[in-house]
Amino acid sequence: MEKISLRTKTNEIVLKGAPNDGHMDIFSYEEIGAKAGLGSLYIVGNTSGSADDASYVVNLISSLAKREYYLNPELTPKESFAATLKKINGVVEEFFKNNSLKMNIGVFAIADENILISKLGKFKIILARDDKTVDVLNNIELFNKEHIQEKEFSNILSGKVKTGDKILAYYPNKAVVTREKSLKTDFLHLNTADFSEKINSIKGTKPNFGCAMVCINIDEFKEAIMPAVKPKVKTYHPQSPAAKEPAAPSPEMLAPNPKPVLANNQTKADNALNAQTAPNNNANNSDEIPRIIPTEFSSWKKQNIMSQLFNKLTFRARKPWLKIISATLAAVILIATALVLRTTIFPSPETKELRQTVSSVQANIKDAKKKISENNYQEARSLLLASIASLENIDGDGEQNNVPSLRQQVLAELDQIDGAKEASPVLVYDAPTELGKAKLISTMDNNLFIWTGDTSSDGHLLKIDNNSLSKKSDLKDQGPSTLLNSSDTAVWSDKDMQKIYAFKDDKIVNEINLTAPAKNIYLYQDNLYILSADGISKTTDATHGNTKAKNWLANGVALPNDPIMMLVDGNVYVFSVSGIMTTYYKGEKSKEAQTNLALNKDYVAASWPDSKYIFLLDKNLGRIYKISKENGSLESTVKIGSAEPIMDASAGNDDSVYFITSNNKVWKISF
């Protein structure tokens, strides 16, 4: 016998395009064994915009999707798919709140003949069948849409595939849409290898051509089925009557046995013949098959263990007051048993979600260890950071599911990747609490400035000399998001990063209005460098009243995708959210290096112009990464170990890092 099923054969095509295409990637998974019934899972993603953490959104979604979809093999593919979408929507909800972040994500699964699809933003699937192509997402005859009442991935499209089908899923960016007609024709008539070769040939003639496509062939798979082996019936050997005194007959045994009904064509002669040929029971007891008495299934005759306990307690209590005590005791035991059953066998939705999160994190830790063994530190770090994000979404301390211990396991794996060591910070200054919360810090030219305040519009600029307050300036209608300084001037940006102020001698000496929000600013030798989504501009002598900004990059020189931070020391160092450090000199790109860090808005970059290193401080995890300016390599990592949240950081002139904690204390770590 043979079992016939459908299997998928997958080929991914990912080509990096122009900067305005954003980040594109594809993830495909196929499980075997007990999870094979759930088939294959695919994620096609694109992220762009000015969000700090746009680059690893696709990685995070794919990791969560894989864990959730294959978490429970007993579920049907549609149930697993719906649970996956719910999990994605819940965990990455913070990304959807960012108006500047644009996401286009397609998630679909193929399990035998079933296909399930959901999308967020732009996404397309083309089906090649019977010598024609079908736009799956717009075909209501072959595919049904089901709304699952979720916030972001809100629809599931389902349909059937069959042997010989070909599926092309892709992100429809401009470069692909302009060639869509010819691509459909090629996909219909070419095999997968030739189609992939043709797509790659476009890149050879058009360097800015980019795409994220996955080609899937649906093939028939035959699997031999072994016939079931009939189990042998063990012969029953009754005990000899002489060996044991017969027990008293039960009511069932005393009941008369019904006589068998004879077929119409069976005669008494047949019965007589059967009687003559039947074996002698006394002669061969070992071959006798005993008569099986049916079990009594009447519910009123059967009692569970709690009923038996209750009856024993009340039966033995002859006096009324003893009966009351016994009944109360039985009720307490019954309630306690119900509570135990509720928490173990029938957990609440919150408990069930907690257990699923713990299971997902444990799987991530296992995968991260494998990535570490393969020296794939970036993906390992992404898995571990996704696990930390999942654990932080758990309400309460999670002691019952050992969440604190699980978090320590994740951090231990990060320690292995980073080679992290404990640091010994030194207290530099304790800002007065009556001046408000210390929020920003800047150290340059042997000066230390701190911004304090309890409101978003008013505050105080403190100048610290020799670990003590030397000057305090009170400022109205100012709520900075970035603080810098030169030898005698403080520079800051407003909360929207569209206005830059220079402050000297207790007054604002310059105000620069930007046409678009900046991603980051940096002050070097009184010149202001401004990082935007598509370039770098420079305002010469910004601390002396000049407001005119000029494009600093040379013609044709572009930034990396998703730039997030910048530092200047004569060279300009630009970091992207994917961890790429790009170095520019006099407007030209000179080198590029991968730091293997996934950067986001919780990071602060700090350096001293004459230093060989850049310090990247992760405020969330409390770690400082020492990065080489020459090649982007990770030189060392220290763990701050502060129980208080970290607010901001800046670098000193002796390869040290100053940082503020939420209790208004300023600390220093020397490397």
C-alpha positions as CSV (number, residue, x, y, z in Angstrom):
1,M,0.0,0.0,0.0
2,E,1.1,3.6,-0.6
3,K,0.2,6.9,0.9
4,I,0.2,9.8,-1.6
5,S,0.7,13.4,-0.3
6,L,2.0,16.7,-1.6
7,R,5.4,18.1,-0.8
8,T,7.1,21.4,-1.6
9,K,10.4,22.2,-3.2
10,T,11.6,25.7,-2.4
11,N,14.0,28.2,-4.1
12,E,14.7,31.6,-2.6
13,I,15.8,34.7,-4.6
14,V,16.9,37.7,-2.5
15,L,18.8,40.6,-4.3
16,K,19.6,43.8,-2.5
17,G,18.3,46.8,-4.4
18,A,18.4,50.6,-4.2
19,P,18.4,52.3,-0.7
20,N,14.8,53.4,-1.0
21,D,13.8,49.7,-1.4
22,G,14.5,49.2,2.3
23,H,15.4,45.9,3.8
24,M,14.1,42.7,2.1
25,D,14.4,39.1,3.3
26,I,12.8,35.7,3.1
27,F,12.6,32.8,5.6
28,S,11.3,29.3,4.8
29,Y,10.9,26.4,7.2
30,E,9.9,22.8,6.8
31,E,9.4,20.4,9.7
32,I,9.6,16.6,9.7
33,G,8.5,13.9,12.0
34,A,5.6,14.7,14.3
35,K,5.4,18.2,13.0
36,A,5.3,17.2,9.3
37,G,1.5,17.5,9.2
38,L,1.9,21.3,9.5
39,G,3.9,21.4,6.3
40,S,6.1,24.4,5.3
41,L,6.0,28.0,6.6
42,Y,7.2,31.0,4.6
43,I,7.8,34.7,5.5
44,V,8.5,37.3,2.9
45,G,9.3,40.7,4.4
46,N,10.3,44.3,3.6
47,T,10.8,47.2,6.1
48,S,11.7,50.8,5.4
49,G,11.4,54.2,6.9
50,S,13.0,56.1,9.6
51,A,12.4,53.7,12.5
52,D,15.5,52.9,14.5
53,D,14.7,49.2,14.8
54,A,13.4,48.5,11.3
55,S,16.2,46.2,10.1
56,Y,15.6,43.2,12.4
57,V,11.7,43.3,12.4
58,V,11.6,40.6,9.7
59,N,14.0,38.4,11.6
60,L,12.0,38.8,14.8
61,I,8.7,38.1,13.0
62,S,10.1,35.0,11.3
63,S,11.5,33.6,14.6
64,L,8.3,34.1,16.4
65,A,6.2,32.7,13.5
66,K,8.3,29.5,13.3
67,R,8.2,28.8,17.1
68,E,4.4,29.4,17.3
69,Y,3.4,27.6,14.2
70,Y,5.2,24.4,15.0
71,L,4.7,24.6,18.8
72,N,1.7,22.3,19.0
73,P,1.6,19.5,16.3
74,E,-1.8,18.3,17.5
75,L,-3.5,21.5,16.1
76,T,-4.7,21.7,12.5
77,P,-2.7,23.9,10.1
78,K,-5.4,26.6,10.2
79,E,-5.5,26.6,14.0
80,S,-1.7,26.8,14.2
81,F,-1.6,29.6,11.5
82,A,-4.2,31.7,13.4
83,A,-2.3,31.3,16.7
84,T,0.9,32.3,14.9
85,L,-0.7,35.6,13.6
86,K,-2.1,36.3,17.0
87,K,1.4,35.8,18.6
88,I,3.1,38.1,16.0
89,N,0.5,40.8,16.5
90,G,1.0,40.7,20.3
91,V,4.7,40.7,20.5
92,V,5.7,43.2,17.8
93,E,2.8,45.6,18.5
94,E,5.3,48.3,19.5
95,F,6.6,48.4,15.9
96,F,3.2,49.1,14.5
97,K,2.8,52.2,16.7
98,N,5.8,53.9,14.9
99,N,4.2,56.0,12.1
100,S,7.6,56.3,10.3
101,L,8.1,52.5,10.0
102,K,6.7,50.9,6.9
103,M,6.3,47.2,6.8
104,N,5.3,44.8,4.1
105,I,5.1,41.2,5.4
106,G,3.6,38.1,3.8
107,V,3.2,34.9,5.9
108,F,1.9,31.7,4.3
109,A,1.9,28.0,5.0
110,I,1.5,25.0,2.7
111,A,0.4,21.7,4.4
112,D,-0.3,18.9,2.0
113,E,-3.0,20.3,-0.4
114,N,-3.9,23.3,1.9
115,I,-2.5,26.8,1.6
116,L,-3.0,29.5,4.2
117,I,-2.0,33.1,3.6
118,S,-2.0,36.4,5.5
119,K,-0.3,39.7,4.8
120,L,0.4,43.1,6.2
121,G,1.0,45.8,3.5
122,K,2.2,44.9,0.0
123,F,2.6,41.2,-0.8
124,K,1.8,39.0,-3.9
125,I,1.4,35.3,-4.6
126,I,1.2,34.0,-8.2
127,L,-0.1,30.5,-8.9
128,A,0.9,28.8,-12.1
129,R,-1.6,26.1,-13.1
130,D,-3.0,24.7,-16.4
131,D,-0.7,26.9,-18.5
132,K,-1.9,30.1,-16.9
133,T,-1.1,32.3,-13.9
134,V,-3.5,33.3,-11.2
135,D,-3.2,36.2,-8.8
136,V,-4.0,34.3,-5.6
137,L,-4.8,37.3,-3.3
138,N,-7.4,38.6,-5.8
139,N,-9.0,35.3,-6.9
140,I,-12.2,34.6,-4.9
141,E,-13.1,31.5,-6.9
142,L,-10.2,29.4,-5.8
143,F,-9.4,31.0,-2.5
144,N,-11.6,31.9,0.6
145,K,-10.9,34.8,3.0
146,E,-11.6,34.4,6.7
147,H,-11.4,37.3,9.2
148,I,-9.8,36.3,12.5
149,Q,-10.5,39.5,14.4
150,E,-6.8,40.5,14.9
151,K,-5.3,43.9,14.8
152,E,-2.6,43.7,12.2
153,F,-2.6,40.4,10.3
154,S,-6.4,40.4,10.2
155,N,-7.3,37.9,7.4
156,I,-6.5,34.4,6.5
157,L,-6.9,33.4,2.9
158,S,-7.2,29.6,2.3
159,G,-7.3,27.4,-0.7
160,K,-6.1,24.2,-2.3
161,V,-3.0,23.3,-4.3
162,K,-2.4,20.2,-6.4
163,T,0.4,18.3,-8.1
164,G,2.3,20.3,-10.7
165,D,1.4,23.7,-9.3
166,K,4.1,26.3,-9.1
167,I,3.9,29.3,-6.6
168,L,5.8,32.5,-6.8
169,A,5.6,34.8,-3.7
170,Y,7.3,38.2,-3.6
171,Y,7.3,41.7,-2.3
172,P,6.1,43.9,-5.2
173,N,8.6,46.7,-5.1
174,K,8.9,49.1,-8.0
175,A,11.6,47.3,-9.8
176,V,9.6,44.1,-9.8
177,V,6.2,45.6,-10.7
178,T,7.6,47.3,-13.8
179,R,8.6,43.8,-15.0
180,E,5.7,41.9,-13.6
181,K,4.1,40.8,-16.9
182,S,7.3,39.3,-18.3
183,L,8.2,37.8,-14.9
184,K,4.8,35.9,-14.9
185,T,5.4,34.6,-18.4
186,D,8.9,33.4,-17.5
187,F,7.7,31.8,-14.3
188,L,5.0,30.0,-16.2
189,H,7.2,28.5,-18.9
190,L,10.7,28.2,-17.3
191,N,11.8,25.7,-14.7
192,T,12.9,27.0,-11.3
193,A,16.6,27.0,-12.1
194,D,16.2,28.8,-15.4
195,F,13.9,31.3,-13.8
196,S,16.3,32.1,-11.0
197,E,19.1,32.5,-13.5
198,K,17.1,35.0,-15.5
199,I,16.2,37.0,-12.4
200,N,19.9,37.1,-11.4
201,S,20.8,38.2,-15.0
202,I,18.7,41.4,-14.5
203,K,20.9,42.3,-11.6
204,G,23.9,42.1,-13.9
205,T,22.5,44.8,-16.2
206,K,20.6,46.8,-13.6
207,P,22.7,47.1,-10.4
208,N,19.8,48.8,-8.5
209,F,17.4,45.9,-9.3
210,G,16.4,44.3,-6.0
211,C,13.8,41.6,-5.2
212,A,12.7,39.1,-2.5
213,M,11.0,36.1,-4.2
214,V,10.4,32.5,-3.2
215,C,9.6,29.9,-5.9
216,I,7.8,26.7,-4.8
217,N,7.0,23.5,-6.8
218,I,4.2,21.3,-5.6
219,D,5.2,17.6,-6.2
220,E,3.5,14.3,-5.5
221,F,5.2,12.2,-2.8
222,K,4.5,8.5,-2.4
223,E,5.2,6.7,0.9
224,A,4.9,3.0,1.5
225,I,2.5,2.0,4.3
226,M,3.4,-1.1,6.3
227,P,0.3,-3.3,6.9
228,A,-0.8,-3.5,10.5
229,V,0.2,-6.7,12.2
230,K,-2.7,-8.5,13.8
231,P,-1.9,-8.9,17.5
232,K,-1.8,-12.4,18.9
233,V,-4.6,-13.3,21.4
234,K,-3.1,-14.7,24.6
235,T,-4.8,-17.9,25.6
236,Y,-6.5,-17.8,28.9
237,H,-5.7,-20.6,31.3
238,P,-8.3,-20.9,34.0
239,Q,-7.3,-22.1,37.4
240,S,-8.1,-25.6,38.4
241,P,-11.2,-25.9,40.5
242,A,-9.4,-27.9,43.0
243,A,-6.7,-25.3,43.6
244,K,-9.1,-22.6,44.9
245,E,-12.4,-22.6,46.6
246,P,-15.0,-21.2,44.2
247,A,-16.0,-17.6,44.9
248,A,-19.6,-16.7,45.5
249,P,-21.4,-16.1,42.2
250,S,-22.0,-12.5,41.3
251,P,-25.5,-11.3,40.2
252,E,-24.3,-11.3,36.6
253,M,-23.2,-14.9,36.8
254,L,-26.6,-15.9,38.3
255,A,-28.4,-14.4,35.4
256,P,-29.6,-16.9,32.9
257,N,-27.5,-16.9,29.7
258,P,-29.5,-16.1,26.6
259,K,-29.8,-19.0,24.1
260,P,-28.1,-18.3,20.8
261,V,-30.5,-17.7,17.9
262,L,-30.1,-20.3,15.2
263,A,-30.0,-19.3,11.5
264,N,-33.1,-20.4,9.6
265,N,-31.2,-23.0,7.6
266,Q,-29.6,-24.7,10.6
267,T,-31.3,-27.9,11.8
268,K,-31.2,-29.9,15.0
269,A,-29.0,-32.5,13.2
270,D,-26.5,-29.8,12.7
271,N,-26.6,-29.1,16.4
272,A,-26.1,-32.7,17.2
273,L,-23.2,-33.0,14.8
274,N,-21.6,-29.9,16.4
275,A,-22.1,-31.5,19.9
276,Q,-20.3,-34.7,18.8
277,T,-17.3,-32.9,17.3
278,A,-16.9,-30.3,20.1
279,P,-13.9,-30.8,22.3
280,N,-14.3,-32.1,25.8
281,N,-14.0,-29.2,28.2
282,N,-12.7,-31.3,31.1
283,A,-10.2,-33.0,28.9
284,N,-8.5,-29.8,27.7
285,N,-9.0,-26.8,29.9
286,S,-6.0,-25.0,28.5
287,D,-7.8,-24.4,25.1
288,E,-11.0,-23.1,26.7
289,I,-11.9,-19.5,25.9
290,P,-13.8,-18.2,28.9
291,R,-17.1,-16.4,28.7
292,I,-16.6,-12.7,29.1
293,I,-19.1,-10.9,31.3
294,P,-19.9,-7.4,30.1
295,T,-18.7,-4.6,32.5
296,E,-21.5,-2.6,34.1
297,F,-21.4,1.0,32.7
298,S,-24.5,2.4,34.5
299,S,-23.3,5.8,35.9
300,W,-25.5,5.5,39.0
301,K,-23.7,2.3,40.0
302,K,-20.2,3.6,39.5
303,Q,-18.6,6.1,42.0
304,N,-15.6,8.2,41.6
305,I,-12.9,8.5,44.2
306,M,-14.3,11.7,45.7
307,S,-17.8,10.2,46.1
308,Q,-16.3,7.2,47.8
309,L,-14.3,9.4,50.2
310,F,-17.4,11.5,51.0
311,N,-19.5,8.4,51.7
312,K,-16.8,6.8,54.0
313,L,-16.5,10.0,56.0
314,T,-20.3,10.5,56.4
315,F,-21.0,6.8,57.0
316,R,-18.5,6.5,59.9
317,A,-19.8,9.7,61.5
318,R,-22.8,8.4,63.4
319,K,-23.5,11.6,65.3
320,P,-25.0,14.6,63.5
321,W,-22.2,17.0,64.5
322,L,-19.6,14.5,63.3
323,K,-21.5,14.3,60.0
324,I,-21.3,18.1,59.6
325,I,-17.6,18.1,60.3
326,S,-17.1,15.2,57.9
327,A,-19.1,16.8,55.2
328,T,-17.2,20.1,55.6
329,L,-13.8,18.2,55.4
330,A,-15.0,16.4,52.2
331,A,-16.1,19.7,50.7
332,V,-12.6,21.3,51.5
333,I,-10.9,18.3,49.9
334,L,-13.1,18.6,46.8
335,I,-12.5,22.3,46.4
336,A,-8.7,21.8,46.8
337,T,-8.8,19.1,44.2
338,A,-10.7,21.3,41.8
339,L,-8.1,24.1,42.2
340,V,-5.3,21.7,41.5
341,L,-7.1,20.4,38.4
342,R,-7.7,24.0,37.3
343,T,-4.1,25.0,37.5
344,T,-2.6,21.8,36.0
345,I,-5.0,20.2,33.6
346,F,-7.3,23.2,32.8
347,P,-5.0,26.3,33.0
348,S,-6.2,29.8,32.4
349,P,-5.5,31.5,29.0
350,E,-2.8,33.6,30.8
351,T,-1.1,30.5,32.2
352,K,-1.3,28.8,28.8
353,E,0.2,31.8,27.0
354,L,3.0,31.9,29.6
355,R,3.8,28.3,29.1
356,Q,3.9,28.8,25.3
357,T,6.2,31.8,25.7
358,V,8.5,29.7,28.0
359,S,8.5,26.9,25.5
360,S,9.3,29.3,22.6
361,V,12.2,30.9,24.5
362,Q,13.6,27.5,25.4
363,A,13.6,26.6,21.6
364,N,15.2,30.0,20.8
365,I,18.0,29.2,23.3
366,K,18.6,25.8,21.7
367,D,18.7,27.4,18.2
368,A,21.0,30.2,19.4
369,K,23.5,27.6,20.8
370,K,23.5,26.0,17.3
371,K,24.1,29.4,15.7
372,I,27.0,30.1,18.1
373,S,28.6,26.8,17.2
374,E,28.4,27.8,13.6
375,N,30.0,31.3,14.4
376,N,26.7,32.9,13.2
377,Y,26.7,35.4,16.1
378,Q,24.4,37.9,14.5
379,E,21.5,35.5,14.1
380,A,22.2,34.0,17.5
381,R,22.0,37.4,19.1
382,S,18.7,38.2,17.3
383,L,17.2,35.0,18.6
384,L,18.3,35.8,22.2
385,L,17.1,39.4,22.0
386,A,13.7,38.2,20.7
387,S,13.6,35.9,23.7
388,I,14.3,38.7,26.1
389,A,11.5,40.8,24.5
390,S,9.1,37.9,24.9
391,L,10.0,37.4,28.6
392,E,9.6,41.1,29.3
393,N,6.0,41.0,28.0
394,I,5.1,38.5,30.8
395,D,3.0,40.0,33.5
396,G,4.3,39.4,37.0
397,D,7.6,37.7,38.0
398,G,6.7,34.4,36.4
399,E,8.2,32.4,39.3
400,Q,5.9,29.4,38.7
401,N,7.4,28.9,35.2
402,N,10.9,29.8,36.3
403,V,11.0,32.9,34.1
404,P,13.8,34.6,36.0
405,S,16.0,31.5,35.6
406,L,15.2,31.4,31.9
407,R,16.2,35.1,31.5
408,Q,19.5,34.3,33.2
409,Q,20.0,31.5,30.7
410,V,19.4,33.9,27.8
411,L,21.8,36.4,29.3
412,A,24.4,33.7,29.8
413,E,24.3,32.8,26.1
414,L,24.7,36.5,25.3
415,D,27.7,36.6,27.7
416,Q,29.3,33.8,25.7
417,I,28.8,35.6,22.4
418,D,30.0,39.0,23.7
419,G,32.8,37.7,26.1
420,A,31.2,40.0,28.6
421,K,32.8,40.8,32.0
422,E,31.5,42.6,35.0
423,A,32.5,46.3,35.3
424,S,33.3,48.4,38.4
425,P,31.7,51.8,37.9
426,V,33.0,54.8,39.9
427,L,30.6,57.4,41.2
428,V,31.4,60.8,39.8
429,Y,28.5,63.1,40.8
430,D,25.1,62.9,42.5
431,A,22.8,65.4,40.9
432,P,20.4,67.2,43.3
433,T,16.9,65.6,43.2
434,E,15.3,69.0,43.7
435,L,16.5,70.0,40.2
436,G,14.5,67.1,38.6
437,K,15.5,63.9,36.9
438,A,19.0,63.8,35.3
439,K,18.3,62.8,31.6
440,L,21.2,63.7,29.3
441,I,25.0,63.9,29.6
442,S,27.8,65.3,27.4
443,T,31.5,65.2,28.0
444,M,33.9,67.0,25.6
445,D,37.0,69.1,25.9
446,N,37.3,68.1,29.6
447,N,33.8,69.6,30.3
448,L,30.8,67.7,31.7
449,F,27.3,68.9,31.1
450,I,24.1,67.4,32.5
451,W,20.5,68.2,31.7
452,T,17.9,67.8,34.4
453,G,14.2,68.4,34.6
454,D,10.8,66.9,35.5
455,T,8.9,68.3,32.5
456,S,9.3,68.1,28.8
457,S,9.6,71.9,28.4
458,D,11.6,73.3,31.4
459,G,14.9,72.2,32.8
460,H,18.4,73.0,34.1
461,L,21.8,72.8,32.4
462,L,24.5,71.8,34.9
463,K,28.2,72.2,34.3
464,I,30.3,69.9,36.5
465,D,34.0,70.6,37.3
466,N,36.1,68.3,39.5
467,N,33.1,66.2,40.5
468,S,31.1,69.2,41.8
469,L,28.6,71.7,40.4
470,S,30.2,74.8,39.0
471,K,27.3,76.4,37.1
472,K,23.6,76.0,36.8
473,S,21.5,77.6,34.0
474,D,17.7,77.5,34.2
475,L,16.0,77.1,30.8
476,K,12.3,77.6,29.8
477,D,10.5,76.0,26.9
478,Q,13.3,73.6,26.2
479,G,13.0,69.8,26.2
480,P,16.1,68.4,24.5
481,S,16.5,64.8,23.2
482,T,20.3,65.1,22.5
483,L,23.0,67.0,24.4
484,L,26.4,67.8,23.0
485,N,29.1,70.4,23.9
486,S,32.3,72.1,22.8
487,S,34.8,73.8,25.0
488,D,32.5,76.6,26.0
489,T,29.2,75.9,24.3
490,A,26.4,73.4,24.8
491,V,24.3,72.2,21.9
492,W,21.1,70.3,21.9
493,S,18.2,69.3,19.7
494,D,14.5,69.5,20.5
495,K,12.4,66.4,21.2
496,D,11.3,66.3,17.5
497,M,15.0,66.5,16.2
498,Q,14.0,69.5,13.9
499,K,15.5,72.4,15.9
500,I,19.1,72.7,17.1
501,Y,20.1,75.2,19.7
502,A,23.6,76.5,20.7
503,F,23.9,77.9,24.3
504,K,26.7,80.0,25.7
505,D,27.1,82.5,28.5
506,D,23.6,81.8,29.8
507,K,21.9,82.6,26.5
508,I,21.0,80.9,23.2
509,V,23.4,82.1,20.6
510,N,22.1,80.1,17.6
511,E,19.0,78.3,16.4
512,I,19.0,76.0,13.4
513,N,15.7,74.9,11.8
514,L,15.9,71.6,9.8
515,T,13.6,70.9,6.9
516,A,13.1,67.3,8.1
517,P,13.7,65.4,11.4
518,A,17.3,64.4,12.0
519,K,18.2,60.8,12.9
520,N,21.3,61.9,14.8
521,I,23.5,65.0,15.3
522,Y,27.2,65.3,16.2
523,L,29.4,68.3,17.1
524,Y,33.1,68.3,16.1
525,Q,35.4,71.4,16.2
526,D,32.3,73.7,16.4
527,N,30.9,72.2,13.2
528,L,27.5,70.5,13.4
529,Y,27.0,67.2,11.4
530,I,23.4,66.2,10.8
531,L,22.4,62.6,9.9
532,S,19.1,62.3,8.0
533,A,17.4,59.3,6.3
534,D,19.1,60.0,3.0
535,G,22.3,61.9,3.6
536,I,24.6,63.9,5.8
537,S,24.7,67.7,6.0
538,K,27.3,70.0,7.7
539,T,26.8,73.4,9.3
540,T,30.2,75.1,9.7
541,D,30.8,77.2,12.9
542,A,27.3,76.2,14.2
543,T,28.4,77.4,17.7
544,H,29.2,80.9,16.4
545,G,25.9,81.7,14.7
546,N,26.0,80.1,11.2
547,T,22.8,78.4,10.3
548,K,23.4,77.3,6.7
549,A,23.8,73.6,6.1
550,K,25.5,72.0,3.1
551,N,25.3,68.5,1.8
552,W,28.5,66.8,3.0
553,L,28.4,63.5,1.0
554,A,29.9,63.5,-2.5
555,N,27.6,63.0,-5.5
556,G,26.5,59.4,-5.9
557,V,27.6,58.4,-2.4
558,A,24.8,56.8,-0.4
559,L,24.2,55.9,3.2
560,P,23.7,52.3,4.3
561,N,20.1,51.1,4.7
562,D,18.4,52.3,7.9
563,P,21.1,54.6,9.4
564,I,20.6,55.2,13.1
565,M,23.7,56.8,14.7
566,M,26.8,58.8,13.7
567,L,30.1,59.9,15.2
568,V,32.8,62.3,13.8
569,D,36.5,62.6,14.5
570,G,37.7,63.8,11.0
571,N,36.2,60.6,9.6
572,V,32.4,60.1,9.8
573,Y,31.2,56.8,11.2
574,V,27.6,55.9,10.4
575,F,25.9,52.8,12.0
576,S,22.9,51.1,10.6
577,V,20.3,49.1,12.6
578,S,21.7,45.9,11.1
579,G,25.1,46.6,12.8
580,I,27.0,47.8,9.7
581,M,29.6,50.5,10.4
582,T,30.3,52.6,7.3
583,T,33.3,55.0,7.3
584,Y,33.4,58.2,5.2
585,Y,36.2,60.6,4.6
586,K,35.8,64.0,2.9
587,G,32.3,62.9,1.7
588,E,33.6,59.7,0.1
589,K,32.9,56.2,1.4
590,S,36.2,54.6,2.5
591,K,35.3,51.3,4.2
592,E,32.5,49.2,5.6
593,A,32.5,46.7,8.5
594,Q,30.0,44.4,10.2
595,T,29.9,44.7,14.0
596,N,27.4,41.8,14.4
597,L,25.2,43.9,16.7
598,A,21.5,44.5,16.1
599,L,21.2,48.2,17.0
600,N,18.1,50.1,18.0
601,K,16.9,53.2,19.8
602,D,18.1,51.8,23.2
603,Y,21.8,52.2,22.0
604,V,24.0,55.3,22.6
605,A,27.2,55.7,20.6
606,A,30.1,57.6,22.2
607,S,33.7,58.3,21.4
608,W,36.6,60.7,21.8
609,P,38.2,62.2,18.7
610,D,41.7,60.8,19.4
611,S,40.4,57.4,20.5
612,K,40.8,54.2,18.5
613,Y,37.5,53.0,19.7
614,I,33.7,53.6,19.6
615,F,31.6,52.7,22.6
616,L,28.1,51.4,22.0
617,L,26.0,51.3,25.2
618,D,22.8,49.2,25.3
619,K,20.7,51.0,27.9
620,N,18.2,48.1,28.0
621,L,20.7,45.3,28.8
622,G,23.3,47.5,30.6
623,R,26.2,46.5,28.4
624,I,29.0,48.5,26.7
625,Y,30.5,47.2,23.5
626,K,34.0,48.5,22.7
627,I,34.3,48.6,18.8
628,S,37.4,49.2,16.8
629,K,37.2,52.2,14.5
630,E,39.6,50.5,12.1
631,N,37.7,47.4,11.3
632,G,34.5,47.3,13.4
633,S,35.5,44.3,15.4
634,L,34.2,43.8,18.9
635,E,37.2,44.3,21.2
636,S,35.5,43.8,24.6
637,T,32.2,43.9,26.4
638,V,31.4,45.0,30.0
639,K,28.2,44.5,32.0
640,I,27.3,47.6,34.1
641,G,25.2,45.6,36.5
642,S,23.1,48.6,37.6
643,A,19.8,48.0,39.2
644,E,18.7,51.5,38.1
645,P,17.7,52.1,34.4
646,I,20.4,53.9,32.3
647,M,19.3,57.3,30.9
648,D,22.3,58.5,28.7
649,A,26.0,58.1,28.1
650,S,29.0,60.0,26.8
651,A,32.7,59.2,26.3
652,G,35.7,60.7,28.2
653,N,39.2,61.6,26.9
654,D,40.8,58.6,28.5
655,D,38.8,55.8,26.8
656,S,36.2,56.0,29.6
657,V,32.4,56.1,29.5
658,Y,30.2,58.3,31.7
659,F,26.6,57.4,32.1
660,I,23.6,58.5,34.1
661,T,21.2,56.3,36.0
662,S,17.6,57.1,36.9
663,N,18.5,57.9,40.5
664,N,20.5,61.0,39.3
665,K,23.9,59.5,39.8
666,V,26.7,60.0,37.3
667,W,29.1,57.0,36.9
668,K,32.4,56.4,35.1
669,I,33.8,53.2,33.7
670,S,37.4,53.1,32.4
671,F,38.5,50.6,29.7
